[in-house]
């Protein structure tokens, strides 16, 4: 699926040929919603954050949610911004405050490794393909149609699309967890197995 195909499919679902410009807005609203919801392999990236000043540095522009943070190979634990403000001299912790990554004590030469989920890239040209469009095209379709159904006040369609979107999202996020954290999936299965044995 690319941008042109998605626009055509959305128009078909809405049974409207007069929404060419609004459909581009529906798709962009869907993009932002997907960025807030999707935790899959296709929108998971790793990188580093540098240029800290007083323990703060700007997060990547496409940042949606953090998966893991480490400094010098040591994982950092998340702490809420308010707690960091009170206990600012703690080491081994990080926080996200607005558009900044906060790592107490990080200076201008620090390089902090981050693993995070992205907001899919904005679609512009007809052939553009953004994160998740190849792997989970129904996410894009259902959420874009949902936005269009709200616009046209077709609340029955909106409800159906929201339900379908959430079902695909659950599958996508489960697949993402299993791909990124396979050992956790094995442990979870072992725990469920032990619980089952205990009930027998």
N, C-alpha and C positions, 0 to 999 in steps of 0.2 A: 504494500500500500504506500502511495505517495500523497502529497498534498492535493493534487488535482483529483485523484481517485476518491480521497476522503471527502472533498467538497461535493463531488457528484453523488456519492453514497448518502451523505447527509441530506441533500436536497431530495433524493428519492424517498428516504424514510419519512421526511416531513411532507411529502407530496406537494412541494412548492417549487415553482420555477422563478419566483420573483424575490428570492432572498440571497442573491449572489454576494452582496457586500456583507449583510448580517452573518452569513454562514462563516465568513472568515473570522468574525468576532466570536462566534460560537466555538470554533475550533481553538482559538487562542485562549478562551476561558477554560476549555477542556484541558488544554496543555498545562495551565497553572494548577488546575484541580488534580491532574495526574501527577504532577510534580509533588504535590502535597501528600499524595496517597501511595504512590508506587514505591515499593522497596524490593526491587528485582535486580537481577544481574545486569540487565540492559541499561539501567541508569545508576549503576554503582561504579564509582571511580576512586582512585587513590591519587594522592599528590602530597605536596608539602606547602606549609604556610610559613612565610618568613617576614622580615621587616617588622618585628615586634617593637613596640614602644610602650613602656610601663606595663608590660605583660599583655598588650592587646595588639591584634592585627586583623585586617579585613579578611573575611571569608571569601572564597571564590564566588564570582558573580552568579554562577549557576547552582549554588548551594541550595539544597532543600532540607536535608536532615543528616545528622551525623551518625556514623556507624561506629567508628573507633578513632582514638587519638593516641599517639605515642610520641615520646621524646627520648632520643638516644636509645631506641629499641625498647623502652620501658612503657607499657600501657599506662595511660592516665585515666583516672576515675572522674566521672562527671559530677559536678557540683553546681547547684542552682546559682545564678548570678548574685542574688541577695546574700547567699552564704559566702561567696567569694569576697563580696564587699566587706563582710564582717571579719572573715578569717583570711584576709588577702595574702598572708605570708606563708600559707600552706604550700607544700610541694607535692607533686604527684597527682594534681587535679587539673581539670580544665572546665570551662564553661562556655556557653554561647550566649552572647548578650547583643541582641539586635543583629547587626550585620558583622559583628566582630567575634573572633575566637579569642578567648581569655585564658592565658596560661600564666599563673602567678610566677613571677621571677624570670620569665622569658625576656631576653634582651635582644638587641638589634642583630646579633649574630646567630640567634637560635633558628633552627629549622625543625618545625614540628610536622611529623607525618600524620596525615589525615586520610580517613576512609569515609566517604560520604555518598549520599544519594543526590542526584541532580534534578533540577527542573528541566524538562525536555527543551531542546533548542527551538526557538521561534521559527515557524514555517513561513517562507516568503515566496519562493519560486515553485512552480507546479511540480517539478521533479523532486522537491525536497522531501527527505525522510528524517523524522526525528526519533529520539530514543523511544523504544517500545513499539513503534509502528510496524516493524517487521515481526517482532516476537509476539506482541499482543495487540493486533489491529482492532479487535473488538472493543478494547478499552477506549481507544480514540473514537471509534464510531459511536458507541453507546453514550459516552460522556458528551460528545459534540451534539448528538441528537437530543440528549437531555436538555442541554442549554438552549437548543432551538425550540424544544417543546415548551419550555418556560416562557420563551419570547412570544410564542404564538398562543399561549394560554391553553395548550393541549395538555392538561394536567394528568389525564389518563396515560398518555404516551410518556410523559415525564416520569411517572411512577414506574412504568414498565422498564424504561431505560435505566433509571436509577438502580432498580433491583438487578437488572442484567449486568450493569457495570460493576456493582459490588460483588456479584458472584465471580466474574472474571478476575477482579482485583484480588479476591481471596486466593484464587488458584495461582495467580502470578506471584503474589507475595510469599505464598508457601513454597513455590518453586525457587524463589530467590533465597529464602532462608536455607533451604536444603542444599543449594549450590554454594552459598557462601559459608555456611556453617554446618558441614556434613557431620562432624563429630557430635554437635549438639543434637542433630536429628537422631543419631544412633543412641545417644544417652536417653533421649525422650522415649524412644521405642523400648529401650530396656526398662525404663521406669514403668511404662504402661504394662509391659509384660509381667514385671514383678507384682504390680498392683492386681493384675488379673489372677496370678497364681495365689495371691493372698486371699482373694475372694472365693477361690475354689475349695 
